[in-house]
Amino acid sequence: MGSIQLKDVRKAFGAVSIINGVNLNIENGEFAVFVGPSGCGKSTLLRLIAGLEDVTSGQVLIDAKDMTNVGPAQRGLAMVFQSYALYPHMSVRGNIAFALKMAGQKADVIEQKVRKAATTLNLTDYLDRKPRQLSGGQRQRVAIGRAIVREPKAFLFDEPLSNLDAALRVQMRVEIGELHEALKTTMIYVTHDQVEAMTMADKIVVLDRGSVAQVGSPLDLYNRPNGLFVAGFIGSPTMNLIKGTPAAKRGAETIGIRPEHADISTTAGEWPAKVRLAEHLGSDTFVHAEADGMGPLTLRLEGEAPLTPGQSIFVTPREAHLHRFDKDGRRMN
């Protein structure tokens, strides 16, 4: 089991409040991602769950047991940090086995668990190598292997891919997703990268200045953001948010339209605009335009679009995909 529940959890450092009364349920076996901009409190919240920070008030329950005042070692959780924190003088085998040896487990049991973890993570051929002989992705897999052998109730990942290059990040996203599918163990993953959140999570928890802005599946948050913060944070490129006449015309303070939900014409349409830049990516073209009286727009077209800087275009949003927000930034429809 590995269900985790937070009840009105708060964390303050002196007079500065970092976590502002978070209530959250993470079910056994779920892959939950905490996402938000730098300073929103996502890593602090993970550390409160792990027991690495003391809760100012509220409760942390693991499998329905109050663990608020229980030490990290007794919570049955395993954490994988941004830095690999491997012992440079030990082999891969030694690094993975270290926690088991410290716990006094028998040598044959340790070897069996290490072999199983190495097989799961494609590390079998590297067990006798030192960390310096491994790539960044392989080192991160060793750090994950060190967590797997402890057979925890849940894995806690604190931005584990931020030190990797773009290609390795994609590869490791796939591998961590496959690992979750194989182990069926609860995972909580912290990232500032909303693409990681969208591609990996069963449940996304969007944090804003120490509070939960919205919780839901990736497509829930993408298709029905509950406010301007989530609308502007989830999605790449981000949603176009427009005030003024176009919004008032539709009974809103602000309207939102995602880049792929607007049509472009060179002859007629609702919003006149000029192309600032067209990014040709092969499968897609991202068009950055300046709309008359409205400001910048980002538009996404499938395939190659023969548009050039300075060209006049017309943009028409698809009504069925418009998002409407009131004066307080809350969703209206």
Protein Blocks (a to p, Z undefined) as FASTA:
>chain_A
ZZdcdehiacdehjbcfbgoiacdddehiacdddddehilmmmmmmmmnopaccfbdcdd
eehiafklgcfklnopacddfbloiafkbcfklmmmmmmmmnopafklmmmmmmmmmmmn
opmmmmmpcfklpcfklmmmmmmmmmmmnopabdcdehkllmpcfklmmmmmmmmmmmmm
mnopacddddfblklmmmmpmbdcddeehiafbgcdfklmmmmccbfklmmmgocddddd
dehjllmmnopabdcddfklcccdfkbcfbdcddfbdcdehjaccdddddehkbpcdddd
ehjddddehiacdddddfklpccddfkopafZZ
